Amino acid sequence: MTLLIESDAPLEEAAVAASVQAVTRLRGRLDRVAKGSLPEDGKVIEDRRSLA
């Protein structure tokens, strides 16, 4: 799982990752993206797994 985060503020990425894992029971990766780059009307969760 990859969590995309829009934030200019400093983040404790390890703490965010631990919180995500505790809530979802999934390990994943955090990617910080530029503010305004995620669509506001887009999907909240997008499944990009390949079915091959």
N, C-alpha and C positions, 0 to 999 in steps of 0.2 A: 504494500500500500504506500502511496506517496501522498503526503499532505502538502498542499501548496498554501503558503502563508504570505499575505500582503501585509507588510509592516515596515515602518521606518524606525520603530523603537527597538532598542536592543532586547533580545530574547535569550532566555536560558533554554537553548534548543534541547538539551538533554532532559530538562524538566518537562518541556512540552511533549517530547516523545514518550516519556514515562507516563504522563497523564493520558495521552492517546491510547497507549497500550493498556493501561488500567481500565479505561472505560470501554474500549472496543475489543479487548483481548486479541488485538492484531499488532504485530510489529511492523514498522514501516520506516519510511525515510521522510525527512522534512526538506522541502525546497522553498527558499524565500524567493518571491517574485516581486517585480516592480509594482508599486502601488497603482491601482487602476487597470492592471493587466488582466485580471480575472473578470469575466462578464458578470454583471449583477443579475441578469436574468437567465444565466446558464444553469446547467445541472449542478446540483450540490454534490452528488456522487456520480462519477463516470467510470464504468467498467471498461478498462482498456486491455484486458487479458486477451492473448491470442488463443484461439481454439485449436491450434495445430497439434 
